[in-house]
Structure formats: structure tokens, C-alpha cells
Amino acid sequence: MTRTEAIAIITDKLVSLDDQQVSILADIAQDLAAPTARSDAIYRLSDEERRLVREGVDELDRGEYASDEAVEAVLRRRWG
């Protein structure tokens, strides 16, 4: 995909986004354009994020899964 094609797709989709979604997209664009942004950068988890990931993996190891209905409900809700 060319840069022009990518910009056209983004522009086309912007009209269907609400204000909050546009704000989130703007934040992402700023992060990507930041002088410190690198495509090969490695995200470092905070201690809290690492704890939450371990907690989730432990739940999976114990067979504790969300129901299909619970997952669908989360995916249908508006984020923000």
C-alpha cells in the first residue's frame, strides 16, 4: 500500500468516527510521529502491567476463561 492510498483510507474512515475516537487516533498519530518513536522499539512493561499479565496467564492455566457472551459484550461496548 502506498502512502497516498493509506492516507486516503484513513481520511475516508475519519468521517464515521465520533469525537472520542478521533481524539484517540490523534494521540496515536502524535506518538508515532514523536522524535523518540522507532518502529523497532521494544515496549517495556511496568511492574503493574507485568503483574496483570502474570495474573491473566495464571487464570488461563487454571482454566478460567471468559464466556463467549462476556467477550462479545466487551467487544461491542464503546471504549474510552
C-alpha positions in Angstrom: 0.0 0.0 0.0 1.3 3.4 -0.9 1.4 6.4 1.5 -1.2 8.1 -0.7 -3.5 5.0 -0.5 -3.1 4.8 3.3 -3.9 8.4 3.7 -7.0 8.1 1.6 -8.2 5.1 3.6 -7.6 7.0 6.9 -9.4 10.1 5.6 -12.3 8.1 4.4 -12.7 6.4 7.8 -12.5 9.6 9.8 -15.9 10.8 8.9 -17.5 7.8 10.6 -15.6 8.2 13.9 -17.0 10.0 16.9 -15.1 12.8 18.7 -13.6 10.5 21.3 -12.3 8.1 18.6 -10.8 10.9 16.6 -9.1 12.1 19.8 -7.6 8.6 20.4 -6.5 8.5 16.8 -4.8 11.9 17.2 -3.0 10.6 20.3 -1.7 7.6 18.4 -0.6 9.7 15.5 1.3 12.0 17.8 3.0 9.1 19.5 4.0 7.6 16.1 5.4 11.0 15.0 7.3 11.7 18.2 11.1 12.1 17.7 11.6 9.2 20.0 9.3 6.8 18.2 11.0 3.9 16.5 9.5 1.0 14.6 11.9 -1.4 16.2 11.3 0.0 19.8 10.5 -2.6 22.5 7.7 -1.7 24.9 8.8 -2.2 28.5 6.0 -3.4 30.8 5.7 -1.6 34.1 5.7 -3.7 37.3 1.9 -3.3 37.4 1.4 -4.4 33.8 3.7 -7.3 34.3 1.7 -8.4 37.4 -1.6 -8.1 35.5 -0.2 -10.2 32.6 1.0 -12.9 35.1 -2.4 -12.8 36.8 -4.1 -13.4 33.4 -1.8 -16.3 32.5 -2.3 -17.9 35.9 -6.1 -17.7 35.3 -5.8 -19.3 32.0 -3.6 -22.1 33.5 -6.4 -22.7 36.0 -8.9 -23.0 33.1 -10.6 -19.7 34.0 -11.8 -18.3 30.7 -14.4 -15.7 29.9 -17.6 -16.9 28.3 -18.2 -16.2 24.6 -21.1 -13.9 25.7 -18.8 -11.9 28.1 -16.2 -11.4 25.3 -18.8 -10.3 22.8 -20.2 -7.8 25.3 -16.8 -6.3 25.8 -16.1 -6.1 22.1 -19.5 -4.4 21.5 -19.0 -1.6 24.1 -17.6 1.8 23.3 -14.1 2.4 24.6 -12.9 5.4 26.5 
